Amino acid sequence: MGRLIKWLFYLAILAGIALVAYAYVGPFFGVDFSPPQTEIRQPVELDGS
């Protein structure tokens, strides 16, 4: 059981390193992580009392 937990721990560490590497290297391969930016206007009614 300890061997399984150890391998799962190593796998989680490697997955975290891979995710960080993908976040840094992704834009060099054309991956765009920025959200689409659009302007949103909504009317607001203020209570004047």
PDB file with one MODEL, atoms N, CA, C and O in Angstrom:
MODEL        1
ATOM      1  N   MET A   1       0.832  -1.197   0.000  1.00  0.00           N
ATOM      2  CA  MET A   1       0.000   0.000   0.000  1.00  0.00           C
ATOM      3  C   MET A   1       0.872   1.256   0.000  1.00  0.00           C
ATOM      4  O   MET A   1       0.547   2.241  -0.662  1.00  0.00           O
ATOM      5  N   GLY A   2       1.966   1.220   0.734  1.00  0.00           N
ATOM      6  CA  GLY A   2       2.859   2.375   0.777  1.00  0.00           C
ATOM      7  C   GLY A   2       3.513   2.637  -0.566  1.00  0.00           C
ATOM      8  O   GLY A   2       3.757   3.787  -0.932  1.00  0.00           O
ATOM      9  N   ARG A   3       3.794   1.574  -1.296  1.00  0.00           N
ATOM     10  CA  ARG A   3       4.400   1.720  -2.619  1.00  0.00           C
ATOM     11  C   ARG A   3       3.444   2.440  -3.570  1.00  0.00           C
ATOM     12  O   ARG A   3       3.875   3.279  -4.361  1.00  0.00           O
ATOM     13  N   LEU A   4       2.146   2.118  -3.500  1.00  0.00           N
ATOM     14  CA  LEU A   4       1.138   2.756  -4.344  1.00  0.00           C
ATOM     15  C   LEU A   4       1.022   4.234  -4.022  1.00  0.00           C
ATOM     16  O   LEU A   4       0.952   5.065  -4.927  1.00  0.00           O
ATOM     17  N   ILE A   5       1.000   4.563  -2.754  1.00  0.00           N
ATOM     18  CA  ILE A   5       0.899   5.969  -2.345  1.00  0.00           C
ATOM     19  C   ILE A   5       2.137   6.744  -2.788  1.00  0.00           C
ATOM     20  O   ILE A   5       2.033   7.899  -3.202  1.00  0.00           O
ATOM     21  N   LYS A   6       3.295   6.119  -2.702  1.00  0.00           N
ATOM     22  CA  LYS A   6       4.528   6.767  -3.132  1.00  0.00           C
ATOM     23  C   LYS A   6       4.485   7.070  -4.632  1.00  0.00           C
ATOM     24  O   LYS A   6       4.861   8.163  -5.055  1.00  0.00           O
ATOM     25  N   TRP A   7       4.029   6.110  -5.432  1.00  0.00           N
ATOM     26  CA  TRP A   7       3.952   6.333  -6.876  1.00  0.00           C
ATOM     27  C   TRP A   7       2.902   7.380  -7.227  1.00  0.00           C
ATOM     28  O   TRP A   7       3.109   8.166  -8.151  1.00  0.00           O
ATOM     29  N   LEU A   8       1.782   7.407  -6.512  1.00  0.00           N
ATOM     30  CA  LEU A   8       0.775   8.442  -6.746  1.00  0.00           C
ATOM     31  C   LEU A   8       1.314   9.823  -6.386  1.00  0.00           C
ATOM     32  O   LEU A   8       1.001  10.812  -7.050  1.00  0.00           O
ATOM     33  N   PHE A   9       2.121   9.884  -5.336  1.00  0.00           N
ATOM     34  CA  PHE A   9       2.741  11.151  -4.956  1.00  0.00           C
ATOM     35  C   PHE A   9       3.703  11.618  -6.043  1.00  0.00           C
ATOM     36  O   PHE A   9       3.695  12.791  -6.417  1.00  0.00           O
ATOM     37  N   TYR A  10       4.529  10.711  -6.549  1.00  0.00           N
ATOM     38  CA  TYR A  10       5.454  11.065  -7.634  1.00  0.00           C
ATOM     39  C   TYR A  10       4.700  11.496  -8.886  1.00  0.00           C
ATOM     40  O   TYR A  10       5.105  12.439  -9.566  1.00  0.00           O
ATOM     41  N   LEU A  11       3.616  10.813  -9.186  1.00  0.00           N
ATOM     42  CA  LEU A  11       2.814  11.161 -10.355  1.00  0.00           C
ATOM     43  C   LEU A  11       2.189  12.544 -10.202  1.00  0.00           C
ATOM     44  O   LEU A  11       2.137  13.305 -11.168  1.00  0.00           O
ATOM     45  N   ALA A  12       1.718  12.876  -9.015  1.00  0.00           N
ATOM     46  CA  ALA A  12       1.133  14.194  -8.772  1.00  0.00           C
ATOM     47  C   ALA A  12       2.191  15.292  -8.904  1.00  0.00           C
ATOM     48  O   ALA A  12       1.906  16.360  -9.444  1.00  0.00           O
ATOM     49  N   ILE A  13       3.399  15.041  -8.418  1.00  0.00           N
ATOM     50  CA  ILE A  13       4.483  16.020  -8.551  1.00  0.00           C
ATOM     51  C   ILE A  13       4.833  16.234 -10.021  1.00  0.00           C
ATOM     52  O   ILE A  13       4.989  17.372 -10.464  1.00  0.00           O
ATOM     53  N   LEU A  14       4.958  15.140 -10.781  1.00  0.00           N
ATOM     54  CA  LEU A  14       5.264  15.253 -12.206  1.00  0.00           C
ATOM     55  C   LEU A  14       4.147  15.960 -12.971  1.00  0.00           C
ATOM     56  O   LEU A  14       4.425  16.733 -13.888  1.00  0.00           O
ATOM     57  N   ALA A  15       2.899  15.708 -12.611  1.00  0.00           N
ATOM     58  CA  ALA A  15       1.776  16.383 -13.266  1.00  0.00           C
ATOM     59  C   ALA A  15       1.807  17.877 -12.973  1.00  0.00           C
ATOM     60  O   ALA A  15       1.517  18.681 -13.859  1.00  0.00           O
ATOM     61  N   GLY A  16       2.152  18.262 -11.752  1.00  0.00           N
ATOM     62  CA  GLY A  16       2.260  19.682 -11.416  1.00  0.00           C
ATOM     63  C   GLY A  16       3.376  20.366 -12.186  1.00  0.00           C
ATOM     64  O   GLY A  16       3.214  21.487 -12.667  1.00  0.00           O
ATOM     65  N   ILE A  17       4.513  19.685 -12.299  1.00  0.00           N
ATOM     66  CA  ILE A  17       5.636  20.245 -13.066  1.00  0.00           C
ATOM     67  C   ILE A  17       5.254  20.377 -14.541  1.00  0.00           C
ATOM     68  O   ILE A  17       5.585  21.375 -15.182  1.00  0.00           O
ATOM     69  N   ALA A  18       4.563  19.378 -15.075  1.00  0.00           N
ATOM     70  CA  ALA A  18       4.133  19.427 -16.472  1.00  0.00           C
ATOM     71  C   ALA A  18       3.146  20.560 -16.708  1.00  0.00           C
ATOM     72  O   ALA A  18       3.198  21.217 -17.748  1.00  0.00           O
ATOM     73  N   LEU A  19       2.252  20.797 -15.764  1.00  0.00           N
ATOM     74  CA  LEU A  19       1.280  21.882 -15.906  1.00  0.00           C
ATOM     75  C   LEU A  19       1.965  23.245 -15.893  1.00  0.00           C
ATOM     76  O   LEU A  19       1.621  24.120 -16.687  1.00  0.00           O
ATOM     77  N   VAL A  20       2.922  23.427 -15.007  1.00  0.00           N
ATOM     78  CA  VAL A  20       3.660  24.688 -14.950  1.00  0.00           C
ATOM     79  C   VAL A  20       4.484  24.873 -16.226  1.00  0.00           C
ATOM     80  O   VAL A  20       4.547  25.978 -16.764  1.00  0.00           O
ATOM     81  N   ALA A  21       5.107  23.814 -16.707  1.00  0.00           N
ATOM     82  CA  ALA A  21       5.889  23.904 -17.946  1.00  0.00           C
ATOM     83  C   ALA A  21       4.977  24.244 -19.125  1.00  0.00           C
ATOM     84  O   ALA A  21       5.353  25.050 -19.976  1.00  0.00           O
ATOM     85  N   TYR A  22       3.806  23.654 -19.190  1.00  0.00           N
ATOM     86  CA  TYR A  22       2.862  23.955 -20.275  1.00  0.00           C
ATOM     87  C   TYR A  22       2.405  25.409 -20.212  1.00  0.00           C
ATOM     88  O   TYR A  22       2.229  26.045 -21.251  1.00  0.00           O
ATOM     89  N   ALA A  23       2.211  25.940 -19.012  1.00  0.00           N
ATOM     90  CA  ALA A  23       1.788  27.330 -18.873  1.00  0.00           C
ATOM     91  C   ALA A  23       2.870  28.289 -19.357  1.00  0.00           C
ATOM     92  O   ALA A  23       2.556  29.333 -19.927  1.00  0.00           O
ATOM     93  N   TYR A  24       4.136  27.952 -19.139  1.00  0.00           N
ATOM     94  CA  TYR A  24       5.229  28.823 -19.573  1.00  0.00           C
ATOM     95  C   TYR A  24       5.580  28.633 -21.048  1.00  0.00           C
ATOM     96  O   TYR A  24       5.910  29.605 -21.727  1.00  0.00           O
ATOM     97  N   VAL A  25       5.515  27.404 -21.554  1.00  0.00           N
ATOM     98  CA  VAL A  25       5.956  27.117 -22.916  1.00  0.00           C
ATOM     99  C   VAL A  25       4.797  27.205 -23.916  1.00  0.00           C
ATOM    100  O   VAL A  25       5.039  27.353 -25.114  1.00  0.00           O
ATOM    101  N   GLY A  26       3.570  27.120 -23.460  1.00  0.00           N
ATOM    102  CA  GLY A  26       2.408  27.125 -24.341  1.00  0.00           C
ATOM    103  C   GLY A  26       2.335  28.292 -25.307  1.00  0.00           C
ATOM    104  O   GLY A  26       2.074  28.069 -26.489  1.00  0.00           O
ATOM    105  N   PRO A  27       2.552  29.538 -24.866  1.00  0.00           N
ATOM    106  CA  PRO A  27       2.469  30.662 -25.804  1.00  0.00           C
ATOM    107  C   PRO A  27       3.494  30.593 -26.945  1.00  0.00           C
ATOM    108  O   PRO A  27       3.254  31.177 -28.002  1.00  0.00           O
ATOM    109  N   PHE A  28       4.610  29.910 -26.770  1.00  0.00           N
ATOM    110  CA  PHE A  28       5.581  29.760 -27.855  1.00  0.00           C
ATOM    111  C   PHE A  28       5.053  28.852 -28.958  1.00  0.00           C
ATOM    112  O   PHE A  28       5.530  28.915 -30.091  1.00  0.00           O
ATOM    113  N   PHE A  29       4.064  27.999 -28.637  1.00  0.00           N
ATOM    114  CA  PHE A  29       3.493  27.081 -29.619  1.00  0.00           C
ATOM    115  C   PHE A  29       2.130  27.537 -30.107  1.00  0.00           C
ATOM    116  O   PHE A  29       1.413  26.765 -30.743  1.00  0.00           O
ATOM    117  N   GLY A  30       1.755  28.791 -29.819  1.00  0.00           N
ATOM    118  CA  GLY A  30       0.505  29.340 -30.337  1.00  0.00           C
ATOM    119  C   GLY A  30      -0.701  29.160 -29.438  1.00  0.00           C
ATOM    120  O   GLY A  30      -1.823  29.424 -29.871  1.00  0.00           O
ATOM    121  N   VAL A  31      -0.515  28.728 -28.220  1.00  0.00           N
ATOM    122  CA  VAL A  31      -1.633  28.571 -27.291  1.00  0.00           C
ATOM    123  C   VAL A  31      -1.879  29.912 -26.613  1.00  0.00           C
ATOM    124  O   VAL A  31      -0.954  30.501 -26.053  1.00  0.00           O
ATOM    125  N   ASP A  32      -3.114  30.398 -26.657  1.00  0.00           N
ATOM    126  CA  ASP A  32      -3.452  31.694 -26.077  1.00  0.00           C
ATOM    127  C   ASP A  32      -4.289  31.466 -24.821  1.00  0.00           C
ATOM    128  O   ASP A  32      -5.402  30.945 -24.896  1.00  0.00           O
ATOM    129  N   PHE A  33      -3.754  31.855 -23.678  1.00  0.00           N
ATOM    130  CA  PHE A  33      -4.449  31.636 -22.408  1.00  0.00           C
ATOM    131  C   PHE A  33      -5.271  32.843 -21.963  1.00  0.00           C
ATOM    132  O   PHE A  33      -5.960  32.766 -20.946  1.00  0.00           O
ATOM    133  N   SER A  34      -5.217  33.948 -22.693  1.00  0.00           N
ATOM    134  CA  SER A  34      -5.939  35.136 -22.263  1.00  0.00           C
ATOM    135  C   SER A  34      -7.430  34.994 -22.593  1.00  0.00           C
ATOM    136  O   SER A  34      -7.781  34.451 -23.640  1.00  0.00           O
ATOM    137  N   PRO A  35      -8.300  35.474 -21.715  1.00  0.00           N
ATOM    138  CA  PRO A  35      -9.735  35.382 -21.980  1.00  0.00           C
ATOM    139  C   PRO A  35     -10.136  36.391 -23.052  1.00  0.00           C
ATOM    140  O   PRO A  35      -9.475  37.418 -23.210  1.00  0.00           O
ATOM    141  N   PRO A  36     -11.205  36.113 -23.788  1.00  0.00           N
ATOM    142  CA  PRO A  36     -11.674  37.089 -24.775  1.00  0.00           C
ATOM    143  C   PRO A  36     -12.181  38.342 -24.061  1.00  0.00           C
ATOM    144  O   PRO A  36     -12.949  38.262 -23.101  1.00  0.00           O
ATOM    145  N   GLN A  37     -11.738  39.490 -24.547  1.00  0.00           N
ATOM    146  CA  GLN A  37     -12.100  40.740 -23.883  1.00  0.00           C
ATOM    147  C   GLN A  37     -13.149  41.472 -24.710  1.00  0.00           C
ATOM    148  O   GLN A  37     -12.917  41.834 -25.863  1.00  0.00           O
ATOM    149  N   THR A  38     -14.302  41.680 -24.097  1.00  0.00           N
ATOM    150  CA  THR A  38     -15.379  42.442 -24.720  1.00  0.00           C
ATOM    151  C   THR A  38     -15.912  43.426 -23.696  1.00  0.00           C
ATOM    152  O   THR A  38     -15.922  43.162 -22.494  1.00  0.00           O
ATOM    153  N   GLU A  39     -16.355  44.567 -24.203  1.00  0.00           N
ATOM    154  CA  GLU A  39     -16.902  45.579 -23.307  1.00  0.00           C
ATOM    155  C   GLU A  39     -18.374  45.287 -23.080  1.00  0.00           C
ATOM    156  O   GLU A  39     -19.114  45.035 -24.031  1.00  0.00           O
ATOM    157  N   ILE A  40     -18.801  45.320 -21.829  1.00  0.00           N
ATOM    158  CA  ILE A  40     -20.193  45.058 -21.466  1.00  0.00           C
ATOM    159  C   ILE A  40     -20.722  46.296 -20.758  1.00  0.00           C
ATOM    160  O   ILE A  40     -20.152  46.759 -19.771  1.00  0.00           O
ATOM    161  N   ARG A  41     -21.808  46.813 -21.274  1.00  0.00           N
ATOM    162  CA  ARG A  41     -22.442  47.987 -20.645  1.00  0.00           C
ATOM    163  C   ARG A  41     -23.833  47.599 -20.166  1.00  0.00           C
ATOM    164  O   ARG A  41     -24.630  47.036 -20.916  1.00  0.00           O
ATOM    165  N   GLN A  42     -24.109  47.909 -18.911  1.00  0.00           N
ATOM    166  CA  GLN A  42     -25.417  47.633 -18.340  1.00  0.00           C
ATOM    167  C   GLN A  42     -25.924  48.895 -17.661  1.00  0.00           C
ATOM    168  O   GLN A  42     -25.201  49.511 -16.877  1.00  0.00           O
ATOM    169  N   PRO A  43     -27.160  49.284 -17.953  1.00  0.00           N
ATOM    170  CA  PRO A  43     -27.697  50.478 -17.294  1.00  0.00           C
ATOM    171  C   PRO A  43     -27.947  50.207 -15.798  1.00  0.00           C
ATOM    172  O   PRO A  43     -28.369  49.122 -15.399  1.00  0.00           O
ATOM    173  N   VAL A  44     -27.667  51.244 -14.995  1.00  0.00           N
ATOM    174  CA  VAL A  44     -27.859  51.136 -13.545  1.00  0.00           C
ATOM    175  C   VAL A  44     -28.816  52.223 -13.110  1.00  0.00           C
ATOM    176  O   VAL A  44     -28.617  53.395 -13.427  1.00  0.00           O
ATOM    177  N   GLU A  45     -29.861  51.840 -12.381  1.00  0.00           N
ATOM    178  CA  GLU A  45     -30.812  52.823 -11.842  1.00  0.00           C
ATOM    179  C   GLU A  45     -30.505  53.015 -10.367  1.00  0.00           C
ATOM    180  O   GLU A  45     -30.508  52.058  -9.593  1.00  0.00           O
ATOM    181  N   LEU A  46     -30.238  54.268  -9.981  1.00  0.00           N
ATOM    182  CA  LEU A  46     -29.941  54.579  -8.587  1.00  0.00           C
ATOM    183  C   LEU A  46     -31.197  55.109  -7.902  1.00  0.00           C
ATOM    184  O   LEU A  46     -31.944  55.892  -8.489  1.00  0.00           O
ATOM    185  N   ASP A  47     -31.425  54.692  -6.688  1.00  0.00           N
ATOM    186  CA  ASP A  47     -32.560  55.162  -5.922  1.00  0.00           C
ATOM    187  C   ASP A  47     -32.228  56.545  -5.380  1.00  0.00           C
ATOM    188  O   ASP A  47     -31.268  56.687  -4.623  1.00  0.00           O
ATOM    189  N   GLY A  48     -32.997  57.572  -5.747  1.00  0.00           N
ATOM    190  CA  GLY A  48     -32.686  58.956  -5.399  1.00  0.00           C
ATOM    191  C   GLY A  48     -33.331  59.451  -4.132  1.00  0.00           C
ATOM    192  O   GLY A  48     -33.509  60.659  -3.982  1.00  0.00           O
ATOM    193  N   SER A  49     -33.690  58.584  -3.214  1.00  0.00           N
ATOM    194  CA  SER A  49     -34.356  59.062  -2.001  1.00  0.00           C
ATOM    195  C   SER A  49     -33.423  59.331  -0.877  1.00  0.00           C
ATOM    196  O   SER A  49     -33.856  59.739   0.201  1.00  0.00           O
TER     197      SER A  49
ENDMDL
END
